[in-house]
Amino acid sequence: MRITLLLMLSACLLYAQAPKISPNKKAVIESIDKQRERLTGISDKIWAYAETAFRETNSSKTLADYAEEMGFTVQRGVAEIPTAFVATYGSGKPVIGILGEFDALPGLSQKSVPVKDPLQEGKPGHGCGHNLFGTASLGAAVAIRELIAAGKLKGTIKFFGTPAEEKFFGKLWMIRAGLFNDVDVCMDWHPGAETKAAVQTGLALVDFIVEFYGQAAHASSDPWNGRSASDALELYTTGINYYREHIRPTTRIHYHIQDGGQVVNVVPDYARLWVRVRDPKRQVMQEVYERVQKMAEGAAIMANVDYKISLVSGIYEILVNRTGASYIQKNLELLGPIQYTEQEVAFAKKIQESTGKPQVGLHSKVEPLEETREDAGGGSTDVGDVSWVVPVVRLSAATAPIGTPWHSWAVVACGGMSIGHKGMIHAAKTLAMTMVDLYEDPKKIEAVKAEFIQRKGNHVYSGLIPPGPPPIGKE
């Protein structure tokens, strides 16, 4: 009898100590659970469409139609981008935005199986999980909209349908159009291999095209009459590769030769390559960018050809907001880790075997809030630009196994089955719960804004995009 009473008392104490979920947070969790089937269906449609930058016609329409069905006012084709849209509900302050991406990557078509097996060889696939990204964010926005409609929260919710994150960086044109000007705080998440509050900066980046123009000639009978554009290209890439020794370890330079000549017996009169420079600090990236532009001129002089440099676009590193991340962290702890079935773990381990990674399965725990590192490295995103215009609160959710190569077929495979779906739903709940915190407590919004102002300092944002409309229809 005494043991039974002690056990009951222990259980009561544990229950009393457990963090309690507020009524509004319960409501958004229930809303997302109620939407689960629809959200999974939307995500799978976008996964199957696999549309690339500025071509996401069906994907954009699927999300915008759902937003309209759920009571949002939808502005389509914003910022001169046919596939960009903003879905709005509510009125007055605060205005909380949430970002949603939906573009795929070229050449990554894949069935939802744990070995490489394309659906259509050479076709695109969602190797960054954006079919999950936009869908989860919209699900969270719908849950908040229901609370505003019921009078439980006051303010405005805005879902931003943001195309072309993988190439061209559509958010830059949306910023230029002033679409974020009235937003107090913006929410963001990204698929990953871990579930955690996101507090790393990523890399600033610039994309540009270098073209060389020479004189064609017969490569055997009169090469002295030719001026080789491909010679200039090779001299240029050689210069870049020698330069690597003299840049910071955090700086990255990539290039892709798009045209190096067509046939072997003609001195090429045209050559073209796509170049990308990255660094955790935009200022350092800018310095390297200026240097490699001068190197293009030097290569042109050596080969006696003309050259042209065309800016595609460039993006900032993320301006971290640890205050907002602390709110994300508490809600992750309230929700607890994602739970997986034996079949899902087996699928994950087969993915790891197929990609030469340790077979350790899936991330299923709540990590503590990380320290922010100055040299975190990693990828780049145009969310960085948004984060210099309005405070951005960010999350990563596991949608693929630990160690999965990103931008690969393995991510596509997981994004079209239950592992990806579970991460998507978990992200939607965490984002919605965090937005509840912000709507309910204006002091939390002010704290997020205060850190944003402190970190930004006197810097004046300037988007690195060429004048004129977005490059719709360009490769």
Secondary structure, 3 states (H helix, E strand, C coil): CHHHHHHHHHHHHHHHHCCCCCHHHHHHHHHHHHHHHHHHHHHHHHHHHCCCCCCCHHHHHHHHHHHHHCCCEEEECHHHCCCCEEEEEECCCCEEEEEEECCCECCCCCCCCCCCCCCCCCCCECCCCHHHHHHHHHHHHHHHHHHHHCCCCCCEEEEEEECCCCCCCCHHHHHHCCCCCCCCEEEEEEEECCCEECCCCCCEEEEEEEEEECECEECCCCHHHCECHHHHHHHHHHHHHHHHHHCCCCCEEEEEEEECCCCCCEECCEEEEEEEEEECCHHHHHHHHHHHHHHHHHHHHHHCCEEEEEEEEEECCCCCCHHHHHHHHHHHHHHCCCCCCHHHHHHHHHHHHHCCCCCCCCCCCCCCCCCCCCCCCCCCCCHHHHHCCCCEEEEEEECCCCCCCCCCHHHHHHHCCHHHHHHHHHHHHHHHHHHHHHHHCHHHHHHHHHHHHHHHCCCCCCCECCCCCCCCCCC
